[in-house]
Amino acid sequence: MTDDDKVTGRLHGEQPDPGKPDGLFLRLIYMVLIAVMLSLGQTVLTVLTVIQFVIMLVSGGKPNPRLAEVGTDLGIWIAKAARHQTAASEVKPWPWTELD
Protein backbone atom coordinates (compact mmCIF):
# COMPACT_ATOMS: atom_id res chain seq x y z
CA MET A 1 0.00 0.00 0.00
CA THR A 2 1.45 3.36 -1.04
CA ASP A 3 1.41 6.53 1.04
CA ASP A 4 -1.17 8.00 -1.36
CA ASP A 5 -3.46 5.00 -0.75
CA LYS A 6 -3.14 5.50 3.02
CA VAL A 7 -4.01 9.18 2.78
CA THR A 8 -6.95 8.50 0.45
CA GLY A 9 -8.28 5.88 2.87
CA ARG A 10 -7.95 8.25 5.80
CA LEU A 11 -9.75 11.04 3.97
CA HIS A 12 -12.44 9.10 2.12
CA GLY A 13 -12.54 5.76 3.92
CA GLU A 14 -15.33 4.37 6.01
CA GLN A 15 -16.27 6.65 8.88
CA PRO A 16 -17.39 5.37 12.26
CA ASP A 17 -21.10 5.55 12.95
CA PRO A 18 -21.61 8.67 15.07
CA GLY A 19 -24.83 7.29 16.51
CA LYS A 20 -27.71 9.61 17.25
CA PRO A 21 -27.09 13.16 15.92
CA ASP A 22 -26.42 15.82 18.55
CA GLY A 23 -29.02 18.48 19.25
CA LEU A 24 -28.44 21.87 17.66
CA PHE A 25 -27.30 23.53 20.90
CA LEU A 26 -24.78 20.77 21.62
CA ARG A 27 -23.61 20.90 17.99
CA LEU A 28 -23.06 24.65 18.39
CA ILE A 29 -20.86 24.02 21.43
CA TYR A 30 -18.84 21.42 19.49
CA MET A 31 -18.56 23.79 16.53
CA VAL A 32 -17.17 26.58 18.72
CA LEU A 33 -14.65 24.20 20.35
CA ILE A 34 -13.57 22.80 16.98
CA ALA A 35 -13.27 26.34 15.56
CA VAL A 36 -10.83 27.20 18.35
CA MET A 37 -8.94 23.97 17.69
CA LEU A 38 -8.83 24.76 13.95
CA SER A 39 -7.36 28.16 14.71
CA LEU A 40 -4.69 26.53 16.87
CA GLY A 41 -4.10 23.96 14.12
CA GLN A 42 -3.53 26.72 11.56
CA THR A 43 -0.97 28.30 13.89
CA VAL A 44 0.80 24.97 14.32
CA LEU A 45 0.77 24.46 10.54
CA THR A 46 2.38 27.88 10.03
CA VAL A 47 5.12 27.09 12.56
CA LEU A 48 5.73 23.67 10.96
CA THR A 49 5.94 25.31 7.55
CA VAL A 50 8.60 27.78 8.68
CA ILE A 51 10.60 25.05 10.47
CA GLN A 52 10.44 22.75 7.43
CA PHE A 53 11.59 25.58 5.16
CA VAL A 54 14.57 26.32 7.41
CA ILE A 55 15.44 22.60 7.48
CA MET A 56 15.27 22.51 3.69
CA LEU A 57 17.51 25.58 3.43
CA VAL A 58 20.12 23.97 5.68
CA SER A 59 19.94 20.48 4.14
CA GLY A 60 20.10 21.49 0.50
CA GLY A 61 16.39 21.14 -0.28
CA LYS A 62 15.77 17.83 1.52
CA PRO A 63 12.65 17.95 3.75
CA ASN A 64 12.42 16.28 7.15
CA PRO A 65 10.20 13.19 6.60
CA ARG A 66 8.86 13.12 10.18
CA LEU A 67 7.87 16.76 9.98
CA ALA A 68 6.21 16.08 6.62
CA GLU A 69 4.22 13.21 8.19
CA VAL A 70 3.07 15.48 11.02
CA GLY A 71 1.93 17.96 8.38
CA THR A 72 -0.01 15.22 6.59
CA ASP A 73 -1.69 14.12 9.82
CA LEU A 74 -2.55 17.71 10.68
CA GLY A 75 -3.98 18.28 7.20
CA ILE A 76 -6.18 15.21 7.50
CA TRP A 77 -7.41 16.36 10.91
CA ILE A 78 -8.20 19.82 9.53
CA ALA A 79 -10.15 18.23 6.65
CA LYS A 80 -12.19 16.09 9.06
CA ALA A 81 -12.85 19.09 11.30
CA ALA A 82 -13.95 21.16 8.30
CA ARG A 83 -16.39 18.42 7.22
CA HIS A 84 -17.93 18.41 10.69
CA GLN A 85 -18.08 22.22 10.83
CA THR A 86 -19.92 22.42 7.51
CA ALA A 87 -22.28 19.54 8.44
CA ALA A 88 -20.89 17.36 5.64
CA SER A 89 -20.28 14.73 8.32
CA GLU A 90 -21.67 13.97 11.77
CA VAL A 91 -18.35 12.38 12.78
CA LYS A 92 -16.41 14.66 15.10
CA PRO A 93 -12.62 14.84 14.68
CA TRP A 94 -10.08 13.84 17.33
CA PRO A 95 -10.28 13.97 20.39
CA TRP A 96 -13.86 12.69 20.12
CA THR A 97 -12.88 9.95 17.68
CA GLU A 98 -9.67 8.06 16.90
CA LEU A 99 -6.89 10.11 15.30
CA ASP A 100 -6.31 7.43 12.61
C-alpha positions as CSV (number, residue, x, y, z in Angstrom):
1,M,0.0,0.0,0.0
2,T,1.5,3.4,-1.0
3,D,1.4,6.5,1.0
4,D,-1.2,8.0,-1.4
5,D,-3.5,5.0,-0.7
6,K,-3.1,5.5,3.0
7,V,-4.0,9.2,2.8
8,T,-6.9,8.5,0.4
9,G,-8.3,5.9,2.9
10,R,-8.0,8.3,5.8
11,L,-9.7,11.0,4.0
12,H,-12.4,9.1,2.1
13,G,-12.5,5.8,3.9
14,E,-15.3,4.4,6.0
15,Q,-16.3,6.6,8.9
16,P,-17.4,5.4,12.3
17,D,-21.1,5.5,12.9
18,P,-21.6,8.7,15.1
19,G,-24.8,7.3,16.5
20,K,-27.7,9.6,17.3
21,P,-27.1,13.2,15.9
22,D,-26.4,15.8,18.6
23,G,-29.0,18.5,19.3
24,L,-28.4,21.9,17.7
25,F,-27.3,23.5,20.9
26,L,-24.8,20.8,21.6
27,R,-23.6,20.9,18.0
28,L,-23.1,24.7,18.4
29,I,-20.9,24.0,21.4
30,Y,-18.8,21.4,19.5
31,M,-18.6,23.8,16.5
32,V,-17.2,26.6,18.7
33,L,-14.7,24.2,20.4
34,I,-13.6,22.8,17.0
35,A,-13.3,26.3,15.6
36,V,-10.8,27.2,18.4
37,M,-8.9,24.0,17.7
38,L,-8.8,24.8,13.9
39,S,-7.4,28.2,14.7
40,L,-4.7,26.5,16.9
41,G,-4.1,24.0,14.1
42,Q,-3.5,26.7,11.6
43,T,-1.0,28.3,13.9
44,V,0.8,25.0,14.3
45,L,0.8,24.5,10.5
46,T,2.4,27.9,10.0
47,V,5.1,27.1,12.6
48,L,5.7,23.7,11.0
49,T,5.9,25.3,7.5
50,V,8.6,27.8,8.7
51,I,10.6,25.1,10.5
52,Q,10.4,22.8,7.4
53,F,11.6,25.6,5.2
54,V,14.6,26.3,7.4
55,I,15.4,22.6,7.5
56,M,15.3,22.5,3.7
57,L,17.5,25.6,3.4
58,V,20.1,24.0,5.7
59,S,19.9,20.5,4.1
60,G,20.1,21.5,0.5
61,G,16.4,21.1,-0.3
62,K,15.8,17.8,1.5
63,P,12.6,17.9,3.8
64,N,12.4,16.3,7.1
65,P,10.2,13.2,6.6
66,R,8.9,13.1,10.2
67,L,7.9,16.8,10.0
68,A,6.2,16.1,6.6
69,E,4.2,13.2,8.2
70,V,3.1,15.5,11.0
71,G,1.9,18.0,8.4
72,T,0.0,15.2,6.6
73,D,-1.7,14.1,9.8
74,L,-2.6,17.7,10.7
75,G,-4.0,18.3,7.2
76,I,-6.2,15.2,7.5
77,W,-7.4,16.4,10.9
78,I,-8.2,19.8,9.5
79,A,-10.2,18.2,6.7
80,K,-12.2,16.1,9.1
81,A,-12.8,19.1,11.3
82,A,-14.0,21.2,8.3
83,R,-16.4,18.4,7.2
84,H,-17.9,18.4,10.7
85,Q,-18.1,22.2,10.8
86,T,-19.9,22.4,7.5
87,A,-22.3,19.5,8.4
88,A,-20.9,17.4,5.6
89,S,-20.3,14.7,8.3
90,E,-21.7,14.0,11.8
91,V,-18.4,12.4,12.8
92,K,-16.4,14.7,15.1
93,P,-12.6,14.8,14.7
94,W,-10.1,13.8,17.3
95,P,-10.3,14.0,20.4
96,W,-13.9,12.7,20.1
97,T,-12.9,9.9,17.7
98,E,-9.7,8.1,16.9
99,L,-6.9,10.1,15.3
100,D,-6.3,7.4,12.6
